[in-house]
Amino acid sequence: MQYNTARFNNHRTDSYRFTIKSKDDPNLAELRFDIKKHNKWLKRYLLEGMIEDRKVTRSFFDHTFKTVKLQGRGPRVINNKLVHPGCFHSLRHKYATSFAVYVEDDWSYTRMYYSFLETGITVTEQQKKQRADHAAFIAKMNAQSNRNNIFVNQLNKLK
């Protein structure tokens, strides 16, 4: 398969590959398969390189995991109404008439995987910890907000 890349079509980013009409497009399926194959190879390559020494060297950071992103394309206004709030920033897939396909570096997963190589804590365990930390932060913010609301209500009663 030959991809339309930014170098040849004057697109604003090198991440752009092609445009499709539906998510069932065989070119998209083939691209996703290729990306999965790349990521699987990268995991094996990094693990084999780390067997002797648990230290991540600078050369390892030349390799990143990849992800396929779809950006919805289509009309943002129908019958003089926006299709959804924020549609000029990002069109939801259910309103899209076509999709631009991008292959981007997945820095979040790459950082977690390199952390796994250094510490031995799996990516799944890291994600669970992140979710727990986020939930604790939200609970703390909600509690602080409730305290502030109670204080404001007490001030209003004094007036």
C-alpha positions as CSV (number, residue, x, y, z in Angstrom):
1,M,0.0,0.0,0.0
2,Q,1.3,3.5,-0.8
3,Y,0.4,6.3,1.5
4,N,0.0,9.9,0.7
5,T,2.6,11.6,2.9
6,A,3.0,15.2,3.8
7,R,6.3,15.5,1.9
8,F,4.4,15.0,-1.4
9,N,1.1,16.7,-0.7
10,N,2.0,19.9,1.2
11,H,0.1,18.9,4.4
12,R,0.9,20.6,7.6
13,T,2.2,17.5,9.4
14,D,4.3,14.4,8.5
15,S,1.8,12.3,10.6
16,Y,-0.9,12.4,7.9
17,R,-1.3,9.3,5.8
18,F,-4.6,9.3,3.9
19,T,-8.3,10.1,4.1
20,I,-11.0,7.4,4.3
21,K,-14.8,7.5,4.0
22,S,-15.6,4.9,6.7
23,K,-13.8,3.1,9.6
24,D,-14.2,-0.2,7.7
25,D,-11.7,0.8,5.0
26,P,-9.2,-2.0,4.2
27,N,-6.4,0.5,4.0
28,L,-7.0,1.5,7.6
29,A,-7.1,-2.1,8.7
30,E,-3.8,-2.8,6.9
31,L,-2.2,0.3,8.5
32,R,-3.4,-0.7,12.0
33,F,-2.0,-4.2,11.4
34,D,1.4,-2.7,10.4
35,I,1.4,-0.4,13.5
36,K,0.6,-3.4,15.8
37,K,3.5,-5.3,14.1
38,H,5.8,-2.4,14.6
39,N,4.9,-2.0,18.3
40,K,5.2,-5.8,18.9
41,W,8.7,-5.8,17.3
42,L,9.7,-2.7,19.4
43,K,8.7,-4.4,22.6
44,R,10.7,-7.5,21.7
45,Y,13.7,-5.4,20.6
46,L,13.7,-3.3,23.8
47,L,13.3,-6.4,26.1
48,E,16.2,-8.2,24.4
49,G,18.4,-5.1,24.7
50,M,17.5,-4.8,28.4
51,I,18.1,-8.4,29.5
52,E,21.7,-7.8,30.4
53,D,21.3,-4.4,32.0
54,R,18.2,-2.7,33.5
55,K,19.4,0.7,32.4
56,V,17.7,2.6,29.5
57,T,20.3,4.2,27.3
58,R,20.0,7.2,25.1
59,S,19.8,5.1,21.9
60,F,16.6,3.5,23.2
61,F,14.8,6.8,23.1
62,D,15.2,6.8,19.3
63,H,12.4,4.3,19.2
64,T,8.8,5.1,20.1
65,F,5.6,3.2,20.0
66,K,3.1,4.4,17.3
67,T,-0.6,4.9,17.3
68,V,-3.2,5.4,14.6
69,K,-5.5,8.5,15.1
70,L,-8.6,9.4,13.2
71,Q,-9.7,13.0,12.8
72,G,-13.3,13.5,11.8
73,R,-14.0,15.6,8.7
74,G,-17.3,17.0,7.5
75,P,-19.7,19.9,7.9
76,R,-19.7,21.7,11.3
77,V,-22.9,23.6,10.7
78,I,-26.2,22.0,9.7
79,N,-29.4,24.1,9.3
80,N,-27.5,27.1,10.8
81,K,-26.7,25.1,14.0
82,L,-23.5,23.7,15.2
83,V,-23.5,19.9,15.1
84,H,-22.1,19.8,18.7
85,P,-20.3,22.2,21.0
86,G,-16.6,22.5,20.2
87,C,-17.1,21.1,16.7
88,F,-14.6,23.6,15.2
89,H,-11.9,22.2,17.4
90,S,-12.6,18.5,16.9
91,L,-15.5,16.9,15.0
92,R,-17.0,13.9,16.8
93,H,-16.8,10.7,14.7
94,K,-20.6,10.2,14.6
95,Y,-21.0,13.5,12.7
96,A,-18.0,12.9,10.4
97,T,-18.5,12.2,6.7
98,S,-14.8,11.2,6.3
99,F,-11.7,10.7,8.4
100,A,-8.2,11.9,8.1
101,V,-5.8,9.1,9.2
102,Y,-2.6,10.0,11.2
103,V,0.2,7.9,12.5
104,E,1.7,9.5,15.6
105,D,4.2,8.7,18.3
106,D,2.5,7.3,21.4
107,W,4.6,9.1,24.0
108,S,2.4,8.1,26.9
109,Y,2.8,4.4,26.3
110,T,6.5,4.8,25.4
111,R,7.2,6.5,28.7
112,M,5.4,3.8,30.6
113,Y,7.2,1.1,28.8
114,Y,10.6,2.6,29.4
115,S,9.6,2.9,33.0
116,F,8.7,-0.8,33.0
117,L,12.1,-1.6,31.6
118,E,13.8,0.4,34.4
119,T,11.7,-0.5,37.4
120,G,9.9,-3.7,36.5
121,I,6.5,-2.2,37.2
122,T,4.2,-3.3,34.3
123,V,2.4,-0.8,32.2
124,T,-1.0,-2.1,33.5
125,E,0.1,-1.6,37.1
126,Q,1.3,1.9,36.2
127,Q,-2.1,2.7,34.6
128,K,-3.9,1.4,37.6
129,K,-1.8,3.6,39.9
130,Q,-2.5,6.7,37.7
131,R,-6.2,6.1,37.8
132,A,-6.1,5.7,41.6
133,D,-4.0,8.9,42.0
134,H,-6.4,10.8,39.7
135,A,-9.5,9.5,41.6
136,A,-7.8,10.6,44.9
137,F,-7.1,14.0,43.5
138,I,-10.7,14.5,42.2
139,A,-12.0,13.4,45.7
140,K,-9.7,15.9,47.4
141,M,-10.8,18.7,45.0
142,N,-14.5,17.9,45.6
143,A,-14.0,17.9,49.3
144,Q,-12.2,21.2,49.2
145,S,-15.0,22.6,46.9
146,N,-17.6,21.4,49.4
147,R,-15.8,23.1,52.3
148,N,-15.7,26.3,50.3
149,N,-19.4,26.2,49.5
150,I,-20.3,25.6,53.2
151,F,-18.2,28.6,54.2
152,V,-19.8,30.8,51.5
153,N,-23.3,29.6,52.6
154,Q,-22.4,30.5,56.3
155,L,-21.3,33.9,55.2
156,N,-24.5,34.5,53.3
157,K,-26.5,33.6,56.3
158,L,-24.7,36.2,58.4
159,K,-25.7,39.0,56.0
